[in-house]
Amino acid sequence: MRKRGISTALIIITLLFLGVNTFLIVKSDSKIQRISYVEEWTSPFERDLQKKLSSEGVIVSSVETPVYHDQNKGVINELLVQEGEEVTIGSPLFTYINDDLNFENSKLEIELEKLEEELEAVETNIDQLEDLLDDAQTAAAPSDENVENRDNEFEIQRELLEKERLFSILESDISKLEKLLDQEADREDLLTAESPADGIIQSINVDLGDPFITIISTEQKVETTLTESERKEVEVGMPVYIRGQNTEMLEGSVGEVSLIPTDKPEVGKESNYPVDIFITDEMEETPFGTKVNLEIVTDEVNQTLAIPTVGIKKAALNAVYTLTATGKVEKRMIERGLHVNGLQEISDGLQSNDFIVKTGGRNIQDGRTFITPLRIENVSKTQMENMERNQILKAIGKGFLSH
């Protein structure tokens, strides 16, 4: 019996509610016309917001090192590397040939050879004089007073001393020439061009133009191009998300934003600017020239209050309608921040426990009392069964009296 009574009461409540509200709405001077009917509402929520600029890029070497032909060293004689070959600092790349240096070396070598021949002749002469001196001293008796023999021995000793002096001079001259030739040999070492960096030989100019050789490092970066308007949004150090085909997302940062456009600027045409992206994550070996997609984070806020930009009833450009605990509609001024992907950051004016009126409803105005739809589906049968009869009647009375 009690269950049947409750069901009957619900039917009566619904009919009364619909009848009274219909009467009040139709009545021209009804107070209900000064009431805001709110259908839906929501509350601000915390979100991490990121404003991103999408672009496409290509994997390139992070450093290019040009090697030039130094014409002061001569003409290129022999190439010692080929394209695609890995080199390290100090690896020989190519050699020069210098006619002036070769001529100077030849002169020094000829002079050295001549001195060495003279030295050898003097050394032979010294040996002969020493033999003659020994023979002269052996043949002469101790008491021999022959003046001729003594003069001969003296002449041999004098000539021997002269040859020994000449031998010393020749030795000194030869030593100087050998040092000069060593210096020239060092100069010849300079005629071998060495690699100034570790990397890979990217290109060799077969026409012998400059740069003659280009060396690229094995470290990689991403190169992209931004329009003039996009470039204004990007700064060095901004985070970047990098994703290639069938590869996991990598993180990087803006490394360099060029001031010089890729092409000659033209009036009425937007310029494009090269931008380098440094890769901060470890990356698997990826071929140079691989295409990737980029998302440059130009602005971001973490754990900020946000509301949807669509579906919110706006009171003005920077205002929304909120519902107060006293049953009134309140126009609330707000300060807007970042706007990203249908979400609006609220930097001031709202709290997470505020209720914001969504689109729909009727007569939404500041200061008005508001009512909301009767949600019978939200009232469980168990709740109704647990309510006393006088509680049900009291709730009905409050509902009608609020009009």
C-alpha positions as CSV (number, residue, x, y, z in Angstrom):
1,M,0.0,0.0,0.0
2,R,2.8,2.4,0.9
3,K,4.5,1.8,-2.4
4,R,1.3,2.5,-4.3
5,G,0.8,5.7,-2.3
6,I,4.3,6.9,-3.2
7,S,3.8,6.3,-6.9
8,T,0.5,8.1,-6.8
9,A,2.2,11.0,-5.0
10,L,4.9,11.2,-7.7
11,I,2.3,11.4,-10.4
12,I,0.4,14.1,-8.5
13,I,3.6,16.1,-8.0
14,T,4.6,15.9,-11.6
15,L,1.2,17.0,-12.8
16,L,1.0,19.9,-10.3
17,F,4.5,21.0,-11.2
18,L,3.8,21.0,-14.9
19,G,0.4,22.7,-14.5
20,V,1.5,25.5,-12.2
21,N,4.6,26.2,-14.3
22,T,2.5,26.3,-17.5
23,F,0.1,28.7,-15.9
24,L,2.9,31.0,-14.6
25,I,4.7,31.0,-17.9
26,V,1.5,31.9,-19.9
27,K,0.5,34.6,-17.4
28,S,1.7,37.9,-18.8
29,D,2.6,39.6,-15.5
30,S,4.0,36.4,-14.0
31,K,7.0,36.6,-11.7
32,I,8.5,33.7,-13.6
33,Q,9.5,36.0,-16.4
34,R,12.0,37.5,-14.0
35,I,13.5,34.1,-13.3
36,S,16.4,32.6,-15.2
37,Y,15.9,29.1,-16.3
38,V,19.3,27.3,-16.3
39,E,19.4,24.0,-18.2
40,E,23.1,23.1,-17.8
41,W,26.2,24.3,-15.9
42,T,29.8,23.3,-15.4
43,S,32.8,24.1,-13.2
44,P,36.4,25.1,-14.1
45,F,38.9,22.3,-14.0
46,E,42.7,22.1,-13.8
47,R,44.7,21.4,-16.9
48,D,48.1,21.7,-18.4
49,L,47.8,23.8,-21.5
50,Q,50.3,24.0,-24.4
51,K,50.0,26.2,-27.4
52,K,51.8,24.5,-30.3
53,L,53.0,25.4,-33.7
54,S,53.1,22.5,-36.2
55,S,55.7,22.2,-38.9
56,E,57.6,19.7,-41.0
57,G,61.4,19.2,-40.8
58,V,64.2,17.1,-42.1
59,I,67.1,15.3,-40.3
60,V,70.4,16.9,-41.1
61,S,73.9,17.0,-39.6
62,S,74.2,19.3,-36.6
63,V,77.6,20.7,-37.8
64,E,79.0,21.3,-41.3
65,T,82.8,22.0,-41.5
66,P,84.1,23.3,-44.8
67,V,87.7,22.7,-45.9
68,Y,89.2,25.3,-48.3
69,H,92.0,25.1,-50.9
70,D,94.9,27.3,-49.6
71,Q,96.4,28.6,-52.8
72,N,99.5,29.9,-50.9
73,K,100.5,26.4,-50.4
74,G,100.4,25.4,-54.0
75,V,98.1,23.4,-56.2
76,I,96.2,20.3,-55.2
77,N,98.3,17.2,-56.0
78,E,96.5,14.1,-54.6
79,L,93.1,13.5,-53.0
80,L,93.3,11.0,-50.1
81,V,89.6,10.6,-49.2
82,Q,86.3,10.0,-50.9
83,E,82.7,10.9,-50.3
84,G,81.0,9.0,-47.5
85,E,84.3,8.2,-45.8
86,E,84.5,8.7,-42.0
87,V,87.4,10.9,-40.8
88,T,88.8,12.1,-37.5
89,I,90.7,15.2,-36.5
90,G,94.1,15.1,-38.2
91,S,93.2,12.6,-40.9
92,P,95.0,13.5,-44.2
93,L,92.6,14.8,-46.8
94,F,94.7,15.8,-49.7
95,T,98.2,17.1,-50.6
96,Y,99.6,20.1,-52.3
97,I,102.5,20.5,-54.8
98,N,104.6,23.6,-54.5
99,D,107.2,24.2,-57.2
100,D,109.0,26.9,-55.3
101,L,109.4,24.7,-52.3
102,N,110.6,21.8,-54.5
103,F,113.1,24.0,-56.2
104,E,114.5,25.2,-52.8
105,N,114.8,21.6,-51.6
106,S,116.6,20.6,-54.7
107,K,119.2,23.4,-54.2
108,L,119.7,22.5,-50.6
109,E,120.1,18.8,-51.4
110,I,122.6,19.5,-54.2
111,E,124.7,21.8,-51.9
112,L,124.6,19.2,-49.2
113,E,125.7,16.5,-51.5
114,K,128.6,18.7,-52.7
115,L,129.7,19.4,-49.1
116,E,129.5,15.7,-48.2
117,E,131.8,14.9,-51.1
118,E,134.3,17.6,-50.1
119,L,134.2,16.3,-46.5
120,E,134.9,12.8,-47.7
121,A,137.8,14.0,-49.8
122,V,139.2,16.0,-46.8
123,E,138.8,13.0,-44.6
124,T,140.8,10.8,-47.1
125,N,143.5,13.5,-47.3
126,I,143.7,13.6,-43.5
127,D,144.2,9.8,-43.4
128,Q,146.9,10.0,-46.0
129,L,148.7,12.8,-44.2
130,E,148.6,10.9,-40.9
131,D,150.2,7.9,-42.7
132,L,152.9,10.1,-44.1
133,L,153.6,11.7,-40.7
134,D,153.9,8.2,-39.1
135,D,156.4,7.2,-41.9
136,A,158.4,10.3,-41.5
137,Q,158.6,10.0,-37.7
138,T,159.7,6.3,-38.0
139,A,162.3,6.9,-40.6
140,A,164.1,9.7,-38.7
141,A,166.6,8.6,-36.1
142,P,166.5,10.3,-32.6
143,S,169.8,11.9,-33.2
144,D,169.2,12.7,-36.7
145,E,169.9,16.3,-37.3
146,N,169.0,16.3,-41.0
147,V,167.2,19.7,-41.5
148,E,165.4,18.5,-44.6
149,N,163.7,15.6,-42.7
150,R,162.6,17.9,-39.9
151,D,161.2,20.4,-42.4
152,N,159.3,17.7,-44.2
153,E,157.8,16.4,-40.9
154,F,156.8,20.0,-40.0
155,E,155.2,20.6,-43.3
156,I,153.1,17.4,-43.0
157,Q,151.9,18.5,-39.5
158,R,151.0,21.9,-40.8
159,E,149.0,20.6,-43.7
160,L,147.3,18.0,-41.4
161,L,146.2,20.8,-39.1
162,E,144.8,22.8,-42.0
163,K,142.8,19.8,-43.3
164,E,141.4,19.1,-39.9
165,R,140.3,22.7,-39.6
166,L,138.6,22.4,-43.0
167,F,137.0,19.2,-41.9
168,S,135.4,20.9,-38.9
169,I,134.1,23.8,-41.1
170,L,132.6,21.3,-43.6
171,E,130.9,19.4,-40.7
172,S,129.4,22.6,-39.4
173,D,128.1,23.6,-42.8
174,I,126.6,20.2,-43.4
175,S,124.9,20.3,-40.0
176,K,123.3,23.7,-40.9
177,L,122.1,22.3,-44.3
178,E,120.6,19.3,-42.6
179,K,118.7,21.5,-40.2
180,L,117.4,23.6,-43.2
181,L,116.3,20.4,-44.9
182,D,114.5,19.3,-41.8
183,Q,112.7,22.6,-41.7
184,E,111.8,22.2,-45.3
185,A,110.5,18.7,-44.5
186,D,108.3,20.3,-41.9
187,R,107.0,22.7,-44.5
188,E,106.3,19.7,-46.7
189,D,104.1,18.2,-43.9
190,L,102.1,21.4,-44.1
191,L,101.4,20.6,-47.7
192,T,99.1,17.8,-46.5
193,A,95.7,19.2,-45.6
194,E,94.3,17.5,-42.5
195,S,90.7,17.1,-41.3
196,P,89.8,19.8,-38.7
197,A,86.9,17.8,-37.3
198,D,85.4,14.3,-36.8
199,G,82.7,13.3,-39.2
200,I,81.8,12.1,-42.7
201,I,83.0,13.4,-46.0
202,Q,79.7,14.8,-47.4
203,S,81.0,16.3,-50.7
204,I,84.1,16.9,-52.7
205,N,84.1,19.8,-55.3
206,V,85.6,18.1,-58.4
207,D,85.9,21.5,-60.0
208,L,88.4,22.4,-57.2
209,G,86.1,25.3,-56.0
210,D,85.6,26.3,-52.4
211,P,84.8,24.7,-50.2
212,F,86.8,21.9,-51.7
213,I,85.6,19.4,-49.1
214,T,82.6,19.5,-46.7
215,I,82.7,17.4,-43.6
216,I,79.4,16.8,-41.6
217,S,79.3,15.6,-38.1
218,T,77.5,12.4,-37.1
219,E,75.4,14.3,-34.5
220,Q,72.0,15.2,-35.9
221,K,69.5,18.0,-35.8
222,V,66.2,18.9,-37.5
223,E,66.0,21.7,-40.0
224,T,62.7,23.4,-40.7
225,T,61.3,26.5,-42.3
226,L,58.8,28.9,-40.8
227,T,56.9,31.7,-42.4
228,E,57.4,35.3,-41.3
229,S,54.4,35.3,-39.0
230,E,55.3,31.9,-37.5
231,R,58.9,33.0,-36.9
232,K,57.6,35.9,-34.6
233,E,56.1,33.3,-32.2
234,V,59.3,31.2,-31.9
235,E,62.2,31.8,-29.6
236,V,65.5,29.9,-28.9
237,G,65.0,27.3,-26.2
238,M,61.3,26.6,-26.7
239,P,60.5,22.9,-26.3
240,V,59.8,20.8,-29.4
241,Y,58.2,17.4,-29.9
242,I,59.6,15.5,-32.9
243,R,57.9,12.5,-34.5
244,G,58.9,10.6,-37.6
245,Q,57.0,7.8,-39.4
246,N,56.7,4.7,-37.2
247,T,59.0,6.2,-34.6
248,E,58.4,7.2,-31.0
249,M,58.2,10.8,-30.1
250,L,61.4,12.6,-29.2
251,E,62.0,15.8,-27.4
252,G,64.1,18.7,-28.5
253,S,64.4,22.5,-28.4
254,V,64.7,25.4,-30.7
255,G,68.4,25.9,-31.3
256,E,68.7,28.8,-33.8
257,V,66.2,31.1,-35.5
258,S,67.8,32.7,-38.5
259,L,67.5,36.4,-39.2
260,I,68.1,35.8,-42.9
261,P,65.3,34.4,-45.1
262,T,65.9,31.4,-47.3
263,D,65.1,33.4,-50.5
264,K,65.5,37.0,-51.6
265,P,62.7,39.0,-49.9
266,E,60.0,40.3,-52.3
267,V,57.4,43.0,-51.7
268,G,54.0,41.5,-51.1
269,K,55.3,38.1,-50.5
270,E,55.8,36.5,-47.0
271,S,59.4,35.4,-46.4
272,N,60.5,32.1,-45.0
273,Y,63.2,31.6,-42.4
274,P,65.3,28.5,-41.5
275,V,65.1,27.3,-38.0
276,D,67.3,24.6,-36.3
277,I,65.9,22.1,-33.8
278,F,68.3,20.4,-31.4
279,I,67.4,16.8,-30.5
280,T,67.8,16.3,-26.7
281,D,66.6,12.7,-26.5
282,E,68.7,9.7,-27.5
283,M,67.8,8.8,-31.1
284,E,68.3,5.6,-33.0
285,E,70.5,5.8,-36.1
286,T,68.4,7.7,-38.6
287,P,69.5,8.4,-42.2
288,F,70.1,12.0,-43.1
289,G,67.2,13.5,-45.1
290,T,64.5,11.7,-43.1
291,K,61.3,13.7,-42.9
292,V,59.8,14.4,-39.4
293,N,56.8,16.2,-38.0
294,L,57.4,19.0,-35.4
295,E,55.3,20.6,-32.7
296,I,57.0,23.7,-31.3
297,V,55.6,24.7,-27.8
298,T,55.3,28.5,-28.1
299,D,53.5,28.9,-24.8
300,E,52.4,26.7,-21.9
301,V,50.9,26.8,-18.4
302,N,50.7,23.9,-15.9
303,Q,47.9,23.1,-13.5
304,T,45.8,26.1,-14.5
305,L,42.1,26.7,-14.3
306,A,40.3,26.3,-17.6
307,I,36.9,26.2,-19.1
308,P,35.6,25.1,-22.5
309,T,35.4,27.9,-25.1
310,V,32.3,26.4,-26.7
311,G,29.1,25.9,-24.9
312,I,29.6,28.5,-22.2
313,K,27.0,31.3,-21.8
314,K,28.9,34.6,-22.2
315,A,27.8,37.7,-20.3
316,A,30.2,39.9,-22.2
317,L,33.6,39.6,-23.9
318,N,35.4,38.9,-20.6
319,A,32.5,37.8,-18.4
320,V,30.5,34.6,-17.7
321,Y,27.4,33.9,-15.7
322,T,27.8,31.9,-12.5
323,L,25.4,30.5,-10.0
324,T,25.6,31.6,-6.4
325,A,24.7,29.6,-3.3
326,T,21.8,32.0,-2.7
327,G,20.1,31.0,-5.9
328,K,21.1,34.0,-8.0
329,V,22.7,34.4,-11.4
330,E,25.9,36.5,-11.1
331,K,27.8,38.1,-13.9
332,R,31.4,37.4,-13.2
333,M,34.3,39.3,-14.8
334,I,37.3,37.1,-15.7
335,E,40.8,37.5,-17.0
336,R,41.6,35.2,-19.8
337,G,45.0,33.6,-20.5
338,L,46.1,30.9,-22.9
339,H,43.5,29.7,-25.5
340,V,44.3,26.2,-26.8
341,N,42.3,23.5,-28.5
342,G,38.9,24.7,-27.3
343,L,40.0,25.4,-23.8
344,Q,40.3,28.9,-22.2
345,E,42.7,29.5,-19.4
346,I,41.1,31.6,-16.6
347,S,43.9,33.5,-14.9
348,D,41.6,35.4,-12.5
349,G,37.9,35.6,-11.6
350,L,36.9,32.0,-11.1
351,Q,37.6,29.2,-8.7
352,S,37.3,25.4,-9.2
353,N,34.2,25.2,-7.0
354,D,32.3,27.9,-9.0
355,F,29.3,26.9,-11.2
356,I,29.2,28.4,-14.7
357,V,26.1,28.6,-16.8
358,K,26.3,26.8,-20.1
359,T,24.5,27.8,-23.3
360,G,20.8,27.1,-23.5
361,G,18.2,28.1,-20.9
362,R,16.1,31.2,-20.9
363,N,16.2,34.7,-19.4
364,I,19.8,34.4,-18.2
365,Q,20.5,37.8,-16.6
366,D,22.7,39.1,-13.8
367,G,21.0,39.2,-10.4
368,R,18.0,37.1,-11.3
369,T,16.8,34.0,-9.3
370,F,17.5,30.9,-11.2
371,I,15.7,27.5,-11.5
372,T,16.9,24.3,-12.9
373,P,15.1,21.3,-14.6
374,L,13.4,18.7,-12.4
375,R,15.6,15.7,-12.7
376,I,13.2,12.9,-11.6
377,E,15.7,10.3,-13.0
378,N,18.2,11.4,-10.4
379,V,15.8,10.7,-7.5
380,S,16.0,7.0,-6.6
381,K,13.0,4.9,-5.6
382,T,14.9,4.0,-2.4
383,Q,15.2,7.7,-1.5
384,M,11.5,8.3,-1.9
385,E,10.6,5.2,0.1
386,N,12.8,6.4,2.9
387,M,11.1,9.8,3.0
388,E,8.2,10.4,5.4
389,R,4.9,11.7,3.9
390,N,5.3,15.1,5.6
391,Q,8.8,15.4,4.1
392,I,7.5,14.9,0.6
393,L,4.7,17.4,1.1
394,K,7.1,19.9,2.6
395,A,9.4,19.6,-0.4
396,I,6.5,20.1,-2.8
397,G,5.4,23.2,-0.8
398,K,8.9,24.7,-1.0
399,G,8.9,24.2,-4.8
400,F,5.7,26.0,-5.3
401,L,6.5,28.8,-2.8
402,S,9.7,29.5,-4.6
403,H,7.7,30.9,-7.6
